[in-house]
């Protein structure tokens, strides 16, 4: 139960942040979504620009099997674009697995940065210096005047010319096409869309947030209603327990800052309300934390000691009835012990014994121990090899480690290439 709730909140949290920032795992992979070579989730490029890019890149792939990925993102948070480009390149495996001839072009709008990430196989024809030249000559001037689609098209044109004709020169006829494209769609350029675009985005988040807040408050009211119908204070407490978590008022300050403190007050009161013995119908009294130990099993005392579970022991005045009630802690590093079953089992350490290298996998070790029965377990695990091919081209084994989702030959995935960080970047 705890795990589900935790996952739910993680999902919510990342749902919120996911609106504006991308990680390499959340960037839509155009190869998987059937959108060709261009990932444009924030609609910074218009459809005509994307089509034009796809057509140019397709020609290159058809003739030389080289692959070019274009990724245009509004924000990647504080991550350095170069690192993001390298990681994304290797996550998608752009380029043919044997020739390693992939190129990833990344634009990060709010960092005003363009990055070229090259596979080993194309560093010969598309050197870091050449990448930089293309950015400076064809892309940055356009980006400075907020013609993002135009800048990317020109940059990709220069690159595809290198692949196809070994010269990046854009011929006047091609320049015309590029310019025409720009003129046709100039009204749609990113710069003019900014106010509309961001307000739409913000509204969307706001609507989602308000809906979620109203929904949560509604759930709260229903649970409260159900709880108040119950005579048993222990059941009432358990029903409302989830609203004792402070992240409610961090997540939804209105109205949960009030609800939170009220629920805490209420549930604490319920927890302390004298219980009635089911056997005798008489009132019972709660023992103090030290008094109650003699009514608890050794494992239960151990759980109280590590604070994974708290027990309340209620006893009737005639000592003819004892009631033990169990309050689990929401977040505890202790889990159920495989041997004694008490929640006193935890991870003592998790360490790397042997680091992974580009040529061999590494080894790690974890130690678990139970504070109650003393049971311990040591497990070792394999750390996968670092992903990168050696520049001599012999290291194809380093990325062939089992994933088939990007196996070559299929148009629905990238080819399996990798990058060791070649390429260049420019700011505008
Ligand atoms: Zn144990």
Boltz pocket constraint, residues with backbone or C-beta under 6 A from the ligand:
constraints:
  - pocket:
      binder: B
      contacts: [[A, 337], [A, 338], [A, 339], [A, 340], [A, 341], [A, 342], [A, 344], [A, 345], [A, 370], [A, 371], [A, 372], [A, 373], [A, 374], [A, 375]]
      max_distance: 6.0
